[in-house]
Amino acid sequence: MTTRAVPFHCPYCADEAIRPHGDTHGEWECRSCLRAFRLGFIGQLSPTDLTTHAPPTTEAPTGRRHAS
């Protein structure tokens, strides 16, 4: 995993008009919505973290209803 990953779009407006912001790594600015943001890597999750901290899911319908 690289620590120099580059975002492809702004997390606020989803535009691709972003560029580095300031002298600190991980800081970006969006020229479309005029926001500055910081991205960083927190760590990796273990498979047990994914099952114990997962949000509750709702059951999706299993099939389509057909008009009679």
C-alpha positions as CSV (number, residue, x, y, z in Angstrom):
1,M,0.0,0.0,0.0
2,T,1.4,3.4,-0.9
3,T,1.1,6.4,1.3
4,R,1.0,8.6,-1.7
5,A,-2.4,7.8,-3.1
6,V,-4.1,10.5,-5.1
7,P,-7.9,11.1,-4.9
8,F,-9.7,11.1,-8.2
9,H,-12.6,13.4,-7.2
10,C,-13.8,15.8,-4.5
11,P,-15.6,14.0,-1.6
12,Y,-18.0,16.9,-1.4
13,C,-19.1,17.7,-4.9
14,A,-17.5,14.8,-6.9
15,D,-15.9,17.1,-9.4
16,E,-12.4,16.2,-10.7
17,A,-11.0,19.8,-10.4
18,I,-8.8,19.0,-7.4
19,R,-5.2,19.9,-6.8
20,P,-2.7,19.7,-3.9
21,H,-3.3,22.3,-1.2
22,G,-0.5,23.7,1.0
23,D,2.8,22.0,1.8
24,T,1.5,19.1,3.8
25,H,0.9,15.7,2.2
26,G,-2.7,14.7,2.0
27,E,-4.2,18.2,1.8
28,W,-6.3,18.9,-1.3
29,E,-8.4,21.7,-2.7
30,C,-11.4,21.6,-5.0
31,R,-11.6,24.5,-7.5
32,S,-15.3,23.7,-8.2
33,C,-16.8,23.9,-4.7
34,L,-13.9,25.9,-3.2
35,R,-13.4,23.5,-0.3
36,A,-10.1,22.3,1.1
37,F,-9.9,18.9,2.7
38,R,-7.4,16.4,4.2
39,L,-7.2,12.7,3.4
40,G,-5.3,10.2,5.5
41,F,-4.9,6.5,6.0
42,I,-6.1,5.3,9.4
43,G,-5.2,1.6,9.2
44,Q,-6.4,-1.8,7.9
45,L,-9.4,-3.6,9.3
46,S,-9.4,-7.3,10.3
47,P,-12.2,-9.6,9.0
48,T,-13.6,-9.7,12.5
49,D,-13.8,-5.9,12.6
50,L,-16.0,-6.0,9.5
51,T,-18.5,-8.4,11.1
52,T,-18.7,-6.9,14.5
53,H,-19.0,-3.2,13.5
54,A,-21.1,-3.6,10.4
55,P,-24.2,-1.4,10.2
56,P,-27.5,-3.3,10.4
57,T,-28.9,-4.4,7.0
58,T,-32.4,-4.4,5.8
59,E,-33.8,-7.2,3.8
60,A,-34.3,-6.4,0.2
61,P,-37.3,-7.8,-1.7
62,T,-36.5,-11.2,-3.2
63,G,-38.5,-10.8,-6.4
64,R,-40.5,-8.4,-8.5
65,R,-44.3,-8.1,-8.2
66,H,-46.2,-8.7,-11.3
67,A,-49.3,-6.8,-12.2
68,S,-52.3,-9.1,-12.7
